[in-house]
Amino acid sequence: MNAPTLKKQCLFFAVMLINLAFTAQSKYNHLDSLKGTYSAARSWWDVRHYDLHVDFNARDSSVSGFNVIRYLVLESKSVMQIDLLEPLKIDSIVQNGKLLEYRKDGPAYFLNLKEAQIKNSRQNIVVYYHGKPKVAVNPPWDGGIVWKKDTNKKPWVSVACQGMAARVWFPNKDHMADEADSADMYFSCQNDLICVSNGRLVGVNQWHGKLQYHWQVVNPINNYNIIPYIGDYANIQDTLKGKAGILPINYWVLSGNYEKAKVHFKQVKSMLRCFEDWFGPYPFYEDGYKLVEAPYLGMEHQSATAYGNNYGNGYLGRDLSRTGWGLKWDFIIVHESGHEWFGNNISAKDVADDWIHESFTAYSENLYVEYLFGKAAGAEYVIGTRQSIMNNEKIIGDYDVNNGSSGDLYYKGANLLHTIRQLCNNDSVWKAMLQGLNQTFWHQTVSSKQIENYMSTFLKMDLSKVFDQYLRETKVPVFEYYFKKDQLYYRWNVCIKDFNMPLKVKIGEQTELLQVTDRWLKMKVNSNELNVDVNFYVFSKKIK
């Protein structure tokens, strides 16, 4: 190759690298960073409590109210970021009776605080606002406020905002890294309706010709979980003698579905017993457990789970595993309630790590199948869900830009956990690890690395390469093997460098746990018939 040709090729590759870097950067914009970064205007203060007052007007699809944001000063700073999404408008912001000036940057409002923010002091601001919030087009996936009518033409109102976040309907510090330690919600609606929300009902009062419902949460809660449900509701009450005492259970259903709900929701108790057995006590005894009928499919709103699965088993009548096991219980009851442990008790600091919410909760589905029908049935269920895995994007997304990554965080993540359970090979230890996660990170926001390190330490095995392969790469590792004379040759391929996950196989009639790496290894065998244990989520290929 002559020098000019080499120079041209080097220039070509340099341009390609620049273009790739530009493409990666251009995936996101300034607004993504505003939402996703725990910036200097957020990190110096810690939300302690919301006093949220909102009036819902179904006649013109508008809201108005204010949020008292109580916080602890961690550092002495004077610029604070508050988030509220257009077309909602902030009317004023007040601290200690003084109007605050602010600069608007998209959905972010940067406040200039006049009062000295003394470290370790407790302060508050009051944000007044009004407007017509964005209407959800396809809730819960395309979020926003939901204005509907029930079959009797009465208003039925709620919010679904996990992806869009709570800024879609009230002003707050809208980042997952900081949860309010508690909250009081004062929601008003017309007199012939009932408003249900998180936690426990404190009281109902007349307010400007309407009814104002006061609900209170005494546990930490992330913003997208604070939700109103307004409708013609009837209440069914029950209790569960659980691991932490008597757990109050309430079902709030449209009045016409009262009798249907009494029968269908009987499965709730077996689900709660199962999850308390596997994960430890329900994390919010003080706030109770609720299912609330919602004008959309479902969502994991803490202590007030949204339910819209039409009182049928499966996922809208379908079995996502295609094994038959998924039609024996109500998917929305089980999946969304599983989030009380993973998502609400243990919460990700960044949506890039949402596998902590969704992978563990998807895995809880097969634990419930196992609880009802045995270990083999549970394994069959989770293996069946592999049909939904795309392997086209990494499970962990990009940090600091509000990137929630791939849909594979559900069932690829669940099968990752099922695979690690095989590596553990001790169900008592596996259960203790799941309970330990909920004890160790009780009511905390965490990173993926914290969860990964905890699991590796507890299970006494280095899982770092396993997590990197399944969470940070797209491809599933391939177990390649061939026989030569009386030797088996084997290795991992389509994998990260130094991938070293053991694999259980059956060679003839003998079961072996092979120590496999990305380099060819060999062992003496008495048979050339090999089957990989289906409980491991891997592909296999016999090389001729």
C-alpha positions as semicolon CSV with decimal commas, in nm:
position;residue;x (nm);y (nm);z (nm)
1;M;0,000;0,000;0,000
2;N;0,153;0,334;-0,100
3;A;0,166;0,639;0,131
4;P;-0,109;0,848;-0,042
5;T;-0,352;0,557;-0,024
6;L;-0,276;0,500;0,345
7;K;-0,319;0,871;0,416
8;K;-0,660;0,873;0,243
9;Q;-0,776;0,568;0,439
10;C;-0,667;0,723;0,771
11;L;-0,855;1,041;0,682
12;F;-1,163;0,836;0,588
13;F;-1,163;0,650;0,922
14;A;-1,108;0,974;1,114
15;V;-1,412;1,129;0,945
16;M;-1,615;0,816;1,017
17;L;-1,526;0,832;1,387
18;I;-1,623;1,200;1,404
19;N;-1,956;1,123;1,233
20;L;-2,026;0,837;1,475
21;A;-1,950;1,059;1,771
22;F;-2,173;1,335;1,632
23;T;-2,456;1,086;1,572
24;A;-2,434;0,958;1,930
25;Q;-2,443;1,313;2,065
26;S;-2,723;1,427;1,835
27;K;-2,958;1,154;1,963
28;Y;-3,028;1,388;2,253
29;N;-3,090;1,757;2,289
30;H;-3,079;2,028;2,550
31;L;-3,425;1,939;2,682
32;D;-3,316;1,578;2,738
33;S;-3,030;1,701;2,954
34;L;-3,258;1,941;3,141
35;K;-3,483;1,651;3,234
36;G;-3,226;1,377;3,284
37;T;-2,931;1,544;3,458
38;Y;-2,912;1,579;3,834
39;S;-2,770;1,924;3,784
40;A;-2,621;2,186;4,015
41;A;-2,965;2,349;4,040
42;R;-3,107;2,022;4,175
43;S;-2,834;1,855;4,377
44;W;-2,798;2,115;4,654
45;W;-3,147;2,058;4,799
46;D;-3,340;1,751;4,909
47;V;-3,721;1,730;4,883
48;R;-3,875;1,635;5,214
49;H;-4,246;1,688;5,158
50;Y;-4,508;1,798;4,905
51;D;-4,831;1,970;5,007
52;L;-5,009;1,943;4,673
53;H;-5,341;2,121;4,616
54;V;-5,513;2,068;4,280
55;D;-5,864;2,145;4,159
56;F;-5,979;1,929;3,866
57;N;-6,237;2,077;3,632
58;A;-6,370;1,807;3,399
59;R;-6,597;2,054;3,221
60;D;-6,312;2,236;3,049
61;S;-6,025;1,986;3,107
62;S;-5,831;2,228;3,324
63;V;-5,648;2,217;3,655
64;S;-5,536;2,486;3,897
65;G;-5,364;2,486;4,231
66;F;-5,034;2,507;4,410
67;N;-4,757;2,289;4,550
68;V;-4,578;2,364;4,874
69;I;-4,232;2,210;4,829
70;R;-4,055;2,159;5,161
71;Y;-3,684;2,084;5,139
72;L;-3,359;2,044;5,327
73;V;-3,063;2,260;5,222
74;L;-2,760;2,038;5,151
75;E;-2,536;2,318;5,019
76;S;-2,568;2,697;5,031
77;K;-2,679;2,778;4,676
78;S;-2,932;3,024;4,538
79;V;-3,052;2,884;4,201
80;M;-3,319;2,614;4,206
81;Q;-3,473;2,415;3,919
82;I;-3,847;2,342;3,923
83;D;-4,019;2,156;3,638
84;L;-4,361;2,206;3,479
85;L;-4,460;2,109;3,126
86;E;-4,647;2,340;2,889
87;P;-4,925;2,425;2,824
88;L;-4,947;2,453;3,205
89;K;-4,836;2,791;3,332
90;I;-4,679;2,906;3,656
91;D;-4,862;3,203;3,803
92;S;-4,617;3,286;4,080
93;I;-4,355;3,137;4,310
94;V;-4,327;3,253;4,670
95;Q;-4,078;3,202;4,950
96;N;-4,141;3,348;5,294
97;G;-4,400;3,586;5,151
98;K;-4,170;3,719;4,879
99;L;-4,225;3,673;4,507
100;L;-3,936;3,498;4,337
101;E;-3,795;3,582;3,997
102;Y;-3,726;3,298;3,760
103;R;-3,591;3,217;3,414
104;K;-3,783;2,973;3,196
105;D;-3,596;2,721;2,982
106;G;-3,846;2,487;2,816
107;P;-4,018;2,292;3,095
108;A;-3,754;2,401;3,350
109;Y;-3,787;2,709;3,569
110;F;-3,469;2,840;3,731
111;L;-3,555;3,031;4,046
112;N;-3,341;3,304;4,202
113;L;-3,389;3,260;4,576
114;K;-3,378;3,578;4,784
115;E;-3,353;3,415;5,125
116;A;-3,019;3,280;5,245
117;Q;-3,014;2,903;5,195
118;I;-2,825;2,798;5,505
119;K;-2,685;2,445;5,501
120;N;-2,897;2,196;5,699
121;S;-3,184;2,444;5,729
122;R;-3,537;2,351;5,623
123;Q;-3,707;2,578;5,372
124;N;-4,010;2,579;5,147
125;I;-4,140;2,744;4,835
126;V;-4,497;2,765;4,707
127;V;-4,558;2,730;4,333
128;Y;-4,897;2,847;4,201
129;Y;-5,006;2,728;3,857
130;H;-5,298;2,661;3,625
131;G;-5,387;2,549;3,272
132;K;-5,493;2,258;3,057
133;P;-5,234;1,981;3,091
134;K;-5,128;1,762;2,802
135;V;-5,389;1,498;2,734
136;A;-5,267;1,139;2,718
137;V;-5,307;1,000;2,366
138;N;-5,246;0,635;2,453
139;P;-5,211;0,594;2,828
140;P;-5,017;0,465;3,007
141;W;-4,754;0,454;2,729
142;D;-4,809;0,805;2,593
143;G;-4,860;0,988;2,919
144;G;-5,060;1,283;3,037
145;I;-5,393;1,351;3,198
146;V;-5,687;1,129;3,111
147;W;-6,034;1,285;3,079
148;K;-6,289;1,014;3,011
149;K;-6,647;0,922;3,093
150;D;-6,769;0,594;3,236
151;T;-7,060;0,393;3,092
152;N;-7,302;0,617;3,283
153;K;-7,151;0,927;3,120
154;K;-6,996;1,045;3,446
155;P;-6,646;1,199;3,440
156;W;-6,359;0,958;3,498
157;V;-6,025;1,131;3,540
158;S;-5,670;1,021;3,615
159;V;-5,306;1,067;3,515
160;A;-5,045;0,830;3,369
161;C;-4,703;0,989;3,354
162;Q;-4,416;0,746;3,410
163;G;-4,235;0,827;3,085
164;M;-4,327;1,193;3,070
165;A;-4,296;1,236;3,447
166;A;-4,505;1,433;3,692
167;R;-4,418;1,772;3,542
168;V;-4,701;1,698;3,298
169;W;-4,956;1,791;3,566
170;F;-4,795;1,958;3,869
171;P;-4,478;2,159;3,947
172;N;-4,207;1,963;4,128
173;K;-3,843;1,863;4,139
174;D;-3,879;1,615;3,857
175;H;-3,586;1,380;3,883
176;M;-3,594;1,018;3,998
177;A;-3,286;1,059;4,219
178;D;-3,486;1,258;4,475
179;E;-3,812;1,131;4,620
180;A;-4,031;1,326;4,857
181;D;-4,011;1,162;5,199
182;S;-4,387;1,207;5,239
183;A;-4,676;1,392;5,077
184;D;-5,020;1,537;5,143
185;M;-5,257;1,557;4,846
186;Y;-5,564;1,783;4,850
187;F;-5,766;1,707;4,537
188;S;-6,104;1,867;4,465
189;C;-6,374;1,746;4,227
190;Q;-6,746;1,783;4,167
191;N;-6,975;1,667;4,449
192;D;-7,114;1,352;4,285
193;L;-6,765;1,201;4,236
194;I;-6,496;1,057;4,462
195;C;-6,124;1,128;4,441
196;V;-5,883;0,850;4,537
197;S;-5,508;0,889;4,570
198;N;-5,201;0,738;4,735
199;G;-5,181;0,653;5,102
200;R;-5,469;0,691;5,346
201;L;-5,772;0,915;5,336
202;V;-5,742;1,184;5,605
203;G;-6,067;1,369;5,541
204;V;-6,321;1,517;5,300
205;N;-6,425;1,882;5,311
206;Q;-6,638;2,126;5,117
207;W;-6,425;2,359;4,908
208;H;-6,571;2,631;4,684
209;G;-6,881;2,425;4,609
210;K;-6,680;2,106;4,550
211;L;-6,552;1,817;4,759
212;Q;-6,186;1,825;4,855
213;Y;-6,027;1,490;4,939
214;H;-5,719;1,490;5,160
215;W;-5,490;1,185;5,114
216;Q;-5,162;1,137;5,295
217;V;-4,850;0,930;5,220
218;V;-4,602;0,887;5,505
219;N;-4,338;0,694;5,309
220;P;-4,096;0,815;5,040
221;I;-4,264;0,831;4,699
222;N;-4,134;0,917;4,354
223;N;-4,312;1,187;4,157
224;Y;-4,469;0,978;3,883
225;N;-4,641;0,764;4,146
226;I;-4,842;1,051;4,297
227;I;-5,172;1,015;4,113
228;P;-5,536;1,124;4,142
229;Y;-5,826;0,900;4,038
230;I;-6,161;1,078;4,007
231;G;-6,481;0,890;3,931
232;D;-6,804;0,733;4,048
233;Y;-6,622;0,496;4,282
234;A;-6,736;0,235;4,532
235;N;-6,507;0,101;4,804
236;I;-6,439;-0,263;4,902
237;Q;-6,237;-0,306;5,222
238;D;-6,032;-0,601;5,340
239;T;-5,720;-0,679;5,544
240;L;-5,425;-0,917;5,523
241;K;-5,241;-1,059;5,820
242;G;-4,897;-1,011;5,674
243;K;-4,534;-1,023;5,777
244;A;-4,539;-0,673;5,927
245;G;-4,882;-0,684;6,089
246;I;-5,231;-0,613;5,961
247;L;-5,221;-0,462;5,613
248;P;-5,528;-0,257;5,514
249;I;-5,653;-0,345;5,164
250;N;-5,890;-0,123;4,968
251;Y;-6,037;-0,167;4,623
252;W;-6,184;0,142;4,460
253;V;-6,392;0,040;4,158
254;L;-6,654;0,201;3,941
255;S;-6,985;0,155;4,121
256;G;-7,124;-0,067;3,846
257;N;-6,835;-0,313;3,887
258;Y;-6,868;-0,361;4,263
259;E;-6,992;-0,723;4,261
260;K;-6,756;-0,827;3,981
261;A;-6,458;-0,680;4,163
262;K;-6,543;-0,856;4,492
263;V;-6,498;-1,191;4,318
264;H;-6,212;-1,112;4,080
265;F;-5,988;-0,937;4,333
266;K;-5,978;-1,239;4,565
267;Q;-5,650;-1,333;4,397
268;V;-5,484;-1,024;4,546
269;K;-5,417;-1,191;4,881
270;S;-5,234;-1,490;4,732
271;M;-5,023;-1,247;4,528
272;L;-4,933;-1,043;4,837
273;R;-4,849;-1,357;5,035
274;C;-4,628;-1,479;4,751
275;F;-4,436;-1,154;4,721
276;E;-4,394;-1,118;5,096
277;D;-4,252;-1,471;5,098
278;W;-4,003;-1,399;4,819
279;F;-3,922;-1,029;4,873
280;G;-4,003;-0,956;5,238
281;P;-4,278;-0,744;5,395
282;Y;-4,494;-0,518;5,179
283;P;-4,297;-0,191;5,191
284;F;-4,581;0,049;5,273
285;Y;-4,793;-0,089;5,557
286;E;-4,854;0,261;5,694
287;D;-5,002;0,372;5,361
288;G;-5,194;0,050;5,292
289;Y;-5,247;-0,141;4,969
290;K;-5,502;-0,029;4,709
291;L;-5,620;-0,128;4,364
292;V;-5,796;0,157;4,189
293;E;-5,993;0,106;3,869
294;A;-5,838;0,339;3,612
295;P;-5,932;0,463;3,263
296;Y;-5,624;0,288;3,118
297;L;-5,461;-0,054;3,145
298;G;-5,252;-0,016;3,459
299;M;-4,957;0,144;3,637
300;E;-4,759;0,086;3,956
301;H;-4,870;0,393;4,150
302;Q;-4,741;0,340;4,502
303;S;-5,011;0,223;4,747
304;A;-5,273;0,302;4,480
305;T;-5,208;0,063;4,190
306;A;-5,395;0,151;3,871
307;Y;-5,610;-0,134;3,741
308;G;-5,775;-0,151;3,398
309;N;-5,755;-0,513;3,284
310;N;-6,133;-0,559;3,247
311;Y;-6,162;-0,807;3,534
312;G;-6,009;-1,089;3,334
313;N;-5,701;-1,307;3,364
314;G;-5,396;-1,270;3,146
315;Y;-5,289;-0,947;2,979
316;L;-5,613;-0,823;2,823
317;G;-5,703;-1,191;2,785
318;R;-5,364;-1,295;2,641
319;D;-5,085;-1,505;2,787
320;L;-4,755;-1,324;2,728
321;S;-4,565;-1,650;2,782
322;R;-4,785;-1,851;2,541
323;T;-4,762;-2,144;2,780
324;G;-5,110;-2,132;2,930
325;W;-4,983;-2,038;3,277
326;G;-5,037;-1,667;3,214
327;L;-5,414;-1,715;3,177
328;K;-5,454;-1,843;3,533
329;W;-5,409;-1,501;3,702
330;D;-5,461;-1,133;3,630
331;F;-5,142;-0,989;3,480
332;I;-5,208;-0,628;3,585
333;I;-5,278;-0,716;3,949
334;V;-4,959;-0,920;3,973
335;H;-4,715;-0,719;3,763
336;E;-4,812;-0,372;3,882
337;S;-4,823;-0,485;4,245
338;G;-4,479;-0,642;4,209
339;H;-4,352;-0,291;4,151
340;E;-4,427;-0,206;4,513
341;W;-4,103;-0,391;4,592
342;F;-3,905;-0,314;4,275
343;G;-3,973;0,038;4,148
344;N;-4,141;0,187;4,453
345;N;-3,944;0,045;4,745
346;I;-3,619;0,016;4,547
347;S;-3,617;0,295;4,288
348;A;-3,365;0,371;4,014
349;K;-3,188;0,706;4,033
350;D;-3,185;0,737;3,654
351;V;-3,435;0,596;3,403
352;A;-3,138;0,438;3,221
353;D;-3,139;0,187;3,508
354;D;-3,509;0,107;3,487
355;W;-3,425;-0,262;3,458
356;I;-3,421;-0,248;3,839
357;H;-3,794;-0,175;3,818
358;E;-3,903;-0,383;3,522
359;S;-3,673;-0,686;3,511
360;F;-3,732;-0,781;3,874
361;T;-4,104;-0,717;3,841
362;A;-4,133;-0,922;3,522
363;Y;-3,941;-1,192;3,709
364;S;-4,197;-1,170;3,991
365;E;-4,460;-1,301;3,748
366;N;-4,296;-1,641;3,721
367;L;-4,237;-1,647;4,097
368;Y;-4,614;-1,612;4,136
369;V;-4,670;-1,894;3,888
370;E;-4,423;-2,101;4,090
371;Y;-4,605;-2,011;4,412
372;L;-4,936;-2,133;4,267
373;F;-4,833;-2,425;4,047
374;G;-4,479;-2,531;4,131
375;K;-4,121;-2,458;4,028
376;A;-4,142;-2,628;3,688
377;A;-4,445;-2,419;3,593
378;G;-4,272;-2,097;3,696
379;A;-3,966;-2,186;3,489
380;E;-4,184;-2,274;3,190
381;Y;-4,354;-1,936;3,215
382;V;-4,037;-1,725;3,219
383;I;-3,878;-1,934;2,943
384;G;-4,194;-1,881;2,737
385;T;-4,158;-1,504;2,763
386;R;-3,834;-1,523;2,562
387;Q;-4,046;-1,505;2,250
388;S;-4,093;-1,134;2,323
389;I;-3,721;-1,054;2,344
390;M;-3,584;-0,848;2,054
391;N;-3,212;-0,823;2,139
392;N;-3,192;-0,504;1,936
393;E;-3,099;-0,253;2,207
394;K;-2,909;-0,257;2,532
395;I;-3,115;-0,296;2,848
396;I;-2,933;-0,013;3,024
397;G;-2,987;0,318;2,849
398;D;-2,780;0,635;2,834
399;Y;-2,741;0,828;3,157
400;D;-2,835;1,190;3,232
401;V;-3,062;1,230;2,926
402;N;-3,387;1,067;3,043
403;N;-3,329;0,763;2,819
404;G;-3,534;0,461;2,924
405;S;-3,363;0,217;2,683
406;S;-3,515;-0,101;2,539
407;G;-3,834;-0,298;2,596
408;D;-3,606;-0,595;2,660
409;L;-3,566;-0,470;3,017
410;Y;-3,883;-0,672;3,090
411;Y;-3,831;-1,029;2,975
412;K;-3,466;-1,035;2,880
413;G;-3,404;-0,895;3,226
414;A;-3,636;-1,154;3,383
415;N;-3,450;-1,433;3,204
416;L;-3,119;-1,289;3,317
417;L;-3,241;-1,321;3,676
418;H;-3,372;-1,672;3,610
419;T;-3,028;-1,762;3,472
420;I;-2,847;-1,621;3,776
421;R;-3,078;-1,829;3,994
422;Q;-2,941;-2,138;3,816
423;L;-2,586;-2,021;3,885
424;C;-2,676;-1,974;4,251
425;N;-2,824;-2,326;4,256
426;N;-2,962;-2,277;4,608
427;D;-3,318;-2,148;4,636
428;S;-3,284;-2,059;5,004
429;V;-2,986;-1,836;4,927
430;W;-3,162;-1,694;4,621
431;K;-3,469;-1,600;4,825
432;A;-3,253;-1,450;5,100
433;M;-3,076;-1,238;4,837
434;L;-3,407;-1,101;4,703
435;Q;-3,521;-1,022;5,056
436;G;-3,181;-0,871;5,133
437;L;-3,212;-0,635;4,838
438;N;-3,538;-0,498;4,977
439;Q;-3,397;-0,468;5,328
440;T;-3,066;-0,312;5,228
441;F;-3,212;-0,060;4,983
442;W;-3,539;-0,006;5,174
443;H;-3,709;0,313;5,048
444;Q;-3,397;0,421;4,857
445;T;-3,302;0,537;4,510
446;V;-3,013;0,334;4,371
447;S;-2,792;0,276;4,068
448;S;-2,757;-0,042;3,867
449;K;-2,404;-0,086;3,998
450;Q;-2,530;-0,093;4,356
451;I;-2,772;-0,373;4,271
452;E;-2,512;-0,565;4,069
453;N;-2,248;-0,538;4,340
454;Y;-2,493;-0,643;4,611
455;M;-2,598;-0,953;4,419
456;S;-2,239;-1,055;4,345
457;T;-2,137;-1,007;4,707
458;F;-2,438;-1,185;4,856
459;L;-2,422;-1,480;4,617
460;K;-2,042;-1,498;4,653
461;M;-1,979;-1,504;4,280
462;D;-1,837;-1,246;4,044
463;L;-2,132;-1,162;3,816
464;S;-1,975;-0,854;3,659
465;K;-1,923;-1,014;3,317
466;V;-2,273;-1,161;3,325
467;F;-2,429;-0,821;3,395
468;D;-2,214;-0,653;3,131
469;Q;-2,312;-0,912;2,871
470;Y;-2,686;-0,903;2,931
471;L;-2,739;-0,541;3,041
472;R;-2,484;-0,350;2,835
473;E;-2,468;-0,554;2,513
474;T;-2,744;-0,657;2,274
475;K;-2,645;-1,008;2,170
476;V;-2,710;-1,329;2,360
477;P;-2,393;-1,535;2,417
478;V;-2,357;-1,845;2,199
479;F;-2,222;-2,169;2,343
480;E;-2,020;-2,326;2,064
481;Y;-1,901;-2,683;2,086
482;Y;-1,785;-2,984;1,888
483;F;-1,667;-3,337;1,956
484;K;-1,338;-3,483;1,840
485;K;-1,269;-3,844;1,929
486;D;-1,345;-3,865;2,303
487;Q;-1,302;-3,491;2,368
488;L;-1,561;-3,211;2,395
489;Y;-1,435;-2,871;2,280
490;Y;-1,636;-2,566;2,387
491;R;-1,630;-2,189;2,432
492;W;-1,848;-1,876;2,445
493;N;-1,884;-1,677;2,124
494;V;-2,081;-1,360;2,037
495;C;-1,985;-1,229;2,377
496;I;-1,783;-0,962;2,549
497;K;-1,414;-1,013;2,610
498;D;-1,338;-1,258;2,892
499;F;-1,704;-1,360;2,931
500;N;-1,689;-1,650;3,175
501;M;-2,038;-1,759;3,281
502;P;-2,065;-2,125;3,384
503;L;-2,323;-2,334;3,198
504;K;-2,514;-2,646;3,295
505;V;-2,529;-2,909;3,022
506;K;-2,624;-3,274;2,996
507;I;-2,370;-3,496;2,819
508;G;-2,527;-3,832;2,760
509;E;-2,680;-3,912;3,099
510;Q;-2,434;-3,700;3,296
511;T;-2,514;-3,340;3,409
512;E;-2,213;-3,109;3,417
513;L;-2,163;-2,747;3,521
514;L;-1,903;-2,637;3,269
515;Q;-1,667;-2,349;3,343
516;V;-1,687;-2,179;3,004
517;T;-1,480;-1,885;2,877
518;D;-1,436;-1,712;2,543
519;R;-1,138;-1,939;2,472
520;W;-1,160;-2,298;2,356
521;L;-1,151;-2,550;2,638
522;K;-1,180;-2,927;2,628
523;M;-1,279;-3,217;2,846
524;K;-1,290;-3,593;2,809
525;V;-1,642;-3,732;2,758
526;N;-1,810;-4,068;2,707
527;S;-2,087;-3,941;2,479
528;N;-2,122;-3,702;2,188
529;E;-2,481;-3,611;2,277
530;L;-2,505;-3,270;2,447
531;N;-2,807;-3,064;2,561
532;V;-2,787;-2,720;2,719
533;D;-3,007;-2,661;3,024
534;V;-3,299;-2,455;2,891
535;N;-3,312;-2,254;3,214
536;F;-2,999;-2,067;3,098
537;Y;-3,082;-1,787;2,855
538;V;-2,815;-1,862;2,596
539;F;-2,797;-1,986;2,241
540;S;-2,600;-2,296;2,145
541;K;-2,435;-2,405;1,823
542;K;-2,271;-2,734;1,739
543;I;-1,985;-2,683;1,499
544;K;-1,967;-2,959;1,241
